[in-house]
Amino acid sequence: MKSRSRAAWAIVAAVLVLAAALHTQILSAFGSYLVQAGPPEKADAALVLAGDSSGNRILTAAELMRQGYVRKVVVSGPGGEYGLHECDLAIPFAVKHGYPESYFEHAEHFAHSTVEEARVVLPQLRRDGYRRIELVTSDYHTRRAAKVFRDAAPDLTFFVVAAPDPYFSADGWWHNREGQKTFLTEWEKTVARWIGL
């Protein structure tokens, strides 16, 4: 009995030593799992997903337009911020950064999740004849967002482009509090989707 107990403790100790030695690689692997994006492709439009207060998503999409990858940037905009839709704030932000207002199309709605966002924005994309879409979102959100939109619209083709996040990076998210919160929230949502919540 004692030998089994010692063996169990030795295994636990070995696992802890290994985890301590490889903690950077393990944390990076969990962060990297969230990111699933590729280089830009020629498409009909870029869809900027809601939820980015830094402006990196809309600036990334605007740059795709400027470089000729898309012919329009559709800006998802849930309502709620002081009676405004997010797209009503994001588009002027991009214009202030030198992009013409004509690049952008509003997609106002009142969705509160990526699943709801897909449900309300997809009819507008179809109505406007957009079949190939650059899905632009923050890097940590790319894997889950791609799955949501591809599942909701198998008739459309989505390419996923990652916009940088000011706090999250796959190989260093644990170094700052905002990165830690982003990581934990995205993993919570990822697991919730896996189990159907």
C-alpha positions as CSV (number, residue, x, y, z in Angstrom):
1,M,0.0,0.0,0.0
2,K,2.8,2.4,0.9
3,S,4.6,1.7,-2.4
4,R,1.4,2.6,-4.4
5,S,1.1,5.8,-2.4
6,R,4.7,6.7,-3.0
7,A,4.3,6.0,-6.7
8,A,1.2,8.2,-6.9
9,W,3.0,11.0,-5.2
10,A,6.0,10.6,-7.5
11,I,3.7,10.9,-10.5
12,V,2.0,14.0,-9.1
13,A,5.4,15.6,-8.4
14,A,6.7,14.7,-11.9
15,V,3.6,16.2,-13.5
16,L,4.0,19.4,-11.4
17,V,7.7,19.7,-12.3
18,L,6.9,19.2,-16.0
19,A,4.1,21.7,-15.9
20,A,6.4,24.3,-14.2
21,A,9.1,23.7,-16.8
22,L,6.8,23.9,-19.7
23,H,4.3,26.5,-18.4
24,T,5.1,29.1,-21.2
25,Q,4.5,26.5,-23.9
26,I,1.3,25.3,-22.3
27,L,-0.1,28.8,-21.8
28,S,0.9,29.7,-25.4
29,A,-0.8,26.6,-26.7
30,F,-4.1,27.4,-25.0
31,G,-3.9,31.0,-26.3
32,S,-3.0,29.8,-29.9
33,Y,-5.9,27.5,-30.0
34,L,-8.3,30.5,-29.9
35,V,-6.6,32.0,-33.0
36,Q,-7.6,30.5,-36.4
37,A,-7.2,33.0,-39.2
38,G,-5.4,33.3,-42.5
39,P,-4.1,35.8,-45.0
40,P,-6.7,38.0,-46.8
41,E,-8.4,36.7,-49.9
42,K,-10.4,38.4,-52.6
43,A,-14.0,38.7,-51.5
44,D,-17.1,40.7,-52.0
45,A,-17.1,42.4,-48.6
46,A,-15.5,42.5,-45.3
47,L,-17.7,42.0,-42.2
48,V,-16.4,43.8,-39.1
49,L,-17.8,42.0,-36.1
50,A,-18.9,44.0,-33.1
51,G,-17.2,44.1,-29.7
52,D,-14.0,46.0,-30.3
53,S,-13.5,49.3,-28.5
54,S,-9.9,49.7,-29.7
55,G,-10.9,50.3,-33.4
56,N,-8.4,47.6,-34.7
57,R,-11.2,45.6,-36.3
58,I,-12.6,48.4,-38.4
59,L,-9.1,49.7,-39.3
60,T,-8.0,46.2,-40.4
61,A,-11.1,45.9,-42.6
62,A,-10.7,49.4,-44.0
63,E,-7.2,48.5,-45.0
64,L,-8.5,45.4,-46.9
65,M,-10.7,47.7,-48.8
66,R,-7.9,50.1,-49.6
67,Q,-5.7,47.2,-50.8
68,G,-8.5,46.0,-53.1
69,Y,-9.4,42.8,-51.4
70,V,-13.1,43.7,-50.9
71,R,-15.5,46.2,-52.5
72,K,-17.4,47.1,-49.3
73,V,-16.9,47.0,-45.5
74,V,-20.0,46.0,-43.6
75,V,-19.8,47.2,-40.0
76,S,-21.8,45.3,-37.5
77,G,-23.3,47.6,-34.9
78,P,-25.3,46.5,-31.9
79,G,-27.1,49.3,-30.0
80,G,-26.7,50.4,-26.5
81,E,-23.8,52.8,-26.0
82,Y,-25.4,56.1,-25.1
83,G,-28.2,55.4,-27.5
84,L,-25.9,54.8,-30.4
85,H,-25.0,51.7,-32.5
86,E,-21.4,50.6,-32.4
87,C,-21.2,51.1,-36.2
88,D,-22.2,54.8,-35.6
89,L,-19.0,55.2,-33.6
90,A,-16.7,52.9,-35.5
91,I,-17.2,54.4,-39.0
92,P,-16.3,58.0,-37.9
93,F,-13.3,56.5,-36.1
94,A,-12.1,55.0,-39.4
95,V,-12.9,58.2,-41.3
96,K,-10.8,60.1,-38.8
97,H,-8.0,57.7,-39.6
98,G,-8.1,58.6,-43.3
99,Y,-10.5,56.1,-44.8
100,P,-13.4,57.4,-47.0
101,E,-16.9,57.1,-45.5
102,S,-18.0,55.5,-48.8
103,Y,-16.0,52.3,-47.9
104,F,-18.5,51.5,-45.1
105,E,-22.0,50.1,-44.8
106,H,-24.0,50.2,-41.5
107,A,-25.4,46.9,-40.1
108,E,-27.4,48.1,-37.1
109,H,-29.0,45.6,-34.8
110,F,-29.5,44.7,-31.1
111,A,-27.7,41.3,-30.9
112,H,-25.9,40.4,-27.7
113,S,-23.8,37.5,-28.8
114,T,-21.9,36.2,-31.8
115,V,-24.6,33.7,-32.6
116,E,-27.3,36.4,-32.5
117,E,-25.0,38.7,-34.5
118,A,-24.8,36.1,-37.3
119,R,-28.5,35.6,-37.2
120,V,-29.3,39.3,-37.8
121,V,-26.4,40.3,-40.1
122,L,-26.5,37.3,-42.5
123,P,-29.8,38.4,-44.2
124,Q,-28.3,41.8,-45.0
125,L,-25.2,40.1,-46.5
126,R,-27.3,37.9,-48.7
127,R,-29.7,40.7,-49.7
128,D,-26.7,42.8,-50.9
129,G,-25.3,39.9,-52.9
130,Y,-22.2,39.3,-50.8
131,R,-21.3,35.6,-51.2
132,R,-17.5,35.7,-50.3
133,I,-16.9,37.5,-47.1
134,E,-13.8,38.4,-45.1
135,L,-14.8,38.0,-41.5
136,V,-12.7,40.5,-39.5
137,T,-12.5,40.1,-35.7
138,S,-10.0,40.2,-32.9
139,D,-7.4,37.4,-33.1
140,Y,-8.6,35.7,-29.9
141,H,-12.2,35.6,-31.4
142,T,-11.4,34.2,-34.8
143,R,-11.8,30.4,-34.2
144,R,-15.2,30.7,-32.5
145,A,-16.5,33.4,-34.8
146,A,-15.6,31.4,-37.9
147,K,-17.4,28.3,-36.6
148,V,-20.5,30.4,-35.7
149,F,-20.8,32.0,-39.1
150,R,-19.9,28.9,-41.2
151,D,-22.4,26.9,-39.3
152,A,-25.1,29.6,-39.7
153,A,-24.4,30.1,-43.4
154,P,-23.0,27.1,-45.3
155,D,-24.1,28.8,-48.5
156,L,-21.6,31.6,-48.0
157,T,-17.8,31.5,-48.0
158,F,-16.0,33.0,-45.1
159,F,-12.3,33.9,-44.9
160,V,-11.1,34.9,-41.4
161,V,-8.8,37.9,-40.9
162,A,-7.4,38.6,-37.4
163,A,-7.2,42.1,-36.1
164,P,-4.6,42.6,-33.4
165,D,-5.9,43.2,-29.8
166,P,-4.0,45.7,-27.7
167,Y,-3.9,43.3,-24.7
168,F,-4.1,39.7,-26.0
169,S,-1.4,37.9,-27.8
170,A,-1.4,34.1,-28.0
171,D,2.1,33.8,-26.7
172,G,1.9,36.4,-23.9
173,W,-1.7,36.9,-22.8
174,W,-0.8,36.0,-19.2
175,H,1.5,39.0,-18.7
176,N,-1.3,41.6,-18.2
177,R,-4.7,41.6,-16.5
178,E,-6.7,42.6,-19.6
179,G,-5.1,39.8,-21.5
180,Q,-5.9,37.3,-18.8
181,K,-9.6,38.4,-18.7
182,T,-9.8,38.2,-22.5
183,F,-8.4,34.7,-22.5
184,L,-10.7,33.4,-19.7
185,T,-13.8,35.0,-21.2
186,E,-13.1,33.6,-24.7
187,W,-12.4,30.1,-23.3
188,E,-15.6,30.3,-21.3
189,K,-17.6,31.1,-24.4
190,T,-15.7,28.4,-26.4
191,V,-16.5,25.7,-23.9
192,A,-20.1,26.9,-23.6
193,R,-20.5,26.5,-27.4
194,W,-19.0,23.0,-27.2
195,I,-21.6,21.9,-24.7
196,G,-24.5,23.7,-26.5
197,L,-25.1,26.7,-24.3
